[in-house]
């Protein structure tokens, strides 16, 4: 299961961060829509340490009710389909 994505970004402050760690920090929804907030951190270690994110962006999509994956994984799959995430690296966890 995906637990985050890494991707080089440039923050609103003009700072370029190679392999910034992107993690879904909050989500809500139902069978009609799924809203989630994605934050980007300078590293996974900084996310784990509770540091403030570099960016925060909200997204919405319609979940696939016939899919065998849960809505959170579908949210990561949605991100990975976007042009803005071209070149991402998936960070996975075996303890899903």
Beta strands, then each sheet from edge to edge (+ up, - down):
strand 1: 2-10
strand 2: 16-29
strand 3: 34-41
strand 4: 55-61
strand 5: 89-92
sheet 1: 4+ 3- 2+ 1- 5+
end
